[in-house]
Amino acid sequence: MFNAFPDQRVVERLREIYPAGTRVVLEKMEDPYSTLQPGECGKVVYVDDCAGVHIQWNQGSTLAAIFGVDVIRKL
C-alpha cells in the first residue's frame, strides 16, 4: 500500500505530463470499489497536491488515478 506523500517535483511533473483535457486510458487500478476496467478512457480534470490525477471517465464516473498505485497512459 502506498502511504507517502510524493515530492512536490513529482506533482509538478505530473501536471506537465497530464494537463487538464489530456485524454488517458486506464492500464491498472487498485481500487476494489471501482467498476473501472483496464482499457477505459477519460479526460484529465486536474492533478491535486498529492499527485492524484483526477479524471472524468467516459463511462460517467469521476475518479482519481493515484500516483504509485494506479497506472494510466496518454492516448
LUMGU-410191 format. One record per residue (C-alpha): residue number from 0; residue in three letters; y, x, z. Coordinates in Angstrom, 2 decimals, decimal comma, m for minus. Example, Ala and Ser with C-alpha at 12.3 -4.5 7.8 and 13.67 -1.06 7.14 Angstrom:
<sites>
(site 0 "ALA" (m4,50 12,30 7,80)),
(site 1 "SER" (m1,06 13,67 7,14)),
</sites>
This chain:
<sites>
(site 0 "MET" (0,00 0,00 0,00)),
(site 1 "PHE" (3,46 1,25 m0,93)),
(site 2 "ASN" (5,81 1,21 2,10)),
(site 3 "ALA" (8,50 3,84 1,49)),
(site 4 "PHE" (11,92 3,13 0,01)),
(site 5 "PRO" (12,45 5,05 m3,23)),
(site 6 "ASP" (15,14 7,67 m3,57)),
(site 7 "GLN" (18,47 6,46 m4,98)),
(site 8 "ARG" (17,88 8,68 m8,05)),
(site 9 "VAL" (14,75 6,68 m8,80)),
(site 10 "VAL" (16,72 3,42 m8,56)),
(site 11 "GLU" (19,42 4,73 m10,92)),
(site 12 "ARG" (16,81 6,00 m13,40)),
(site 13 "LEU" (15,07 2,60 m13,43)),
(site 14 "ARG" (18,43 0,95 m14,08)),
(site 15 "GLU" (18,88 3,24 m17,09)),
(site 16 "ILE" (15,38 2,52 m18,41)),
(site 17 "TYR" (15,42 m1,23 m17,72)),
(site 18 "PRO" (18,96 m2,60 m18,14)),
(site 19 "ALA" (19,40 m6,38 m17,97)),
(site 20 "GLY" (17,99 m8,02 m21,08)),
(site 21 "THR" (15,27 m5,43 m21,73)),
(site 22 "ARG" (12,03 m7,03 m22,92)),
(site 23 "VAL" (8,95 m5,89 m20,98)),
(site 24 "VAL" (5,22 m6,53 m20,84)),
(site 25 "LEU" (3,11 m6,57 m17,69)),
(site 26 "GLU" (0,36 m3,95 m17,57)),
(site 27 "LYS" (m0,77 m4,46 m13,93)),
(site 28 "MET" (0,40 m6,45 m10,89)),
(site 29 "GLU" (m0,98 m6,12 m7,37)),
(site 30 "ASP" (0,36 m9,49 m6,07)),
(site 31 "PRO" (m2,64 m11,63 m5,05)),
(site 32 "TYR" (m0,49 m14,79 m5,09)),
(site 33 "SER" (0,93 m14,34 m8,58)),
(site 34 "THR" (m0,56 m16,12 m11,58)),
(site 35 "LEU" (0,85 m13,46 m13,94)),
(site 36 "GLN" (m1,75 m11,67 m16,05)),
(site 37 "PRO" (m1,63 m8,37 m17,95)),
(site 38 "GLY" (0,00 m8,95 m21,33)),
(site 39 "GLU" (2,59 m11,43 m20,04)),
(site 40 "CYS" (6,09 m10,74 m21,38)),
(site 41 "GLY" (9,52 m11,25 m19,91)),
(site 42 "LYS" (13,14 m10,15 m19,78)),
(site 43 "VAL" (14,67 m7,92 m17,08)),
(site 44 "VAL" (17,33 m9,64 m14,99)),
(site 45 "TYR" (18,26 m6,65 m12,77)),
(site 46 "VAL" (16,92 m3,71 m10,74)),
(site 47 "ASP" (17,52 m4,05 m6,99)),
(site 48 "ASP" (18,36 m1,30 m4,47)),
(site 49 "CYS" (14,66 m0,93 m3,54)),
(site 50 "ALA" (13,69 m0,29 m7,20)),
(site 51 "GLY" (12,25 m3,76 m7,75)),
(site 52 "VAL" (12,61 m4,72 m11,42)),
(site 53 "HIS" (13,38 m8,46 m11,37)),
(site 54 "ILE" (12,03 m10,21 m14,45)),
(site 55 "GLN" (12,29 m13,69 m15,93)),
(site 56 "TRP" (8,77 m14,14 m17,29)),
(site 57 "ASN" (8,17 m16,15 m20,46)),
(site 58 "GLN" (5,74 m18,43 m18,62)),
(site 59 "GLY" (8,63 m19,63 m16,42)),
(site 60 "SER" (8,40 m17,65 m13,19)),
(site 61 "THR" (10,84 m15,06 m11,90)),
(site 62 "LEU" (9,15 m12,20 m10,06)),
(site 63 "ALA" (9,94 m8,54 m9,49)),
(site 64 "ALA" (7,69 m5,68 m10,55)),
(site 65 "ILE" (7,52 m3,38 m7,52)),
(site 66 "PHE" (8,06 0,35 m8,12)),
(site 67 "GLY" (4,94 2,37 m7,30)),
(site 68 "VAL" (2,71 m0,71 m7,20)),
(site 69 "ASP" (3,06 m2,78 m10,37)),
(site 70 "VAL" (3,13 m1,46 m13,93)),
(site 71 "ILE" (5,40 m2,72 m16,72)),
(site 72 "ARG" (6,47 m1,20 m20,02)),
(site 73 "LYS" (9,21 m1,83 m22,54)),
(site 74 "LEU" (8,42 m3,79 m25,68)),
</sites>
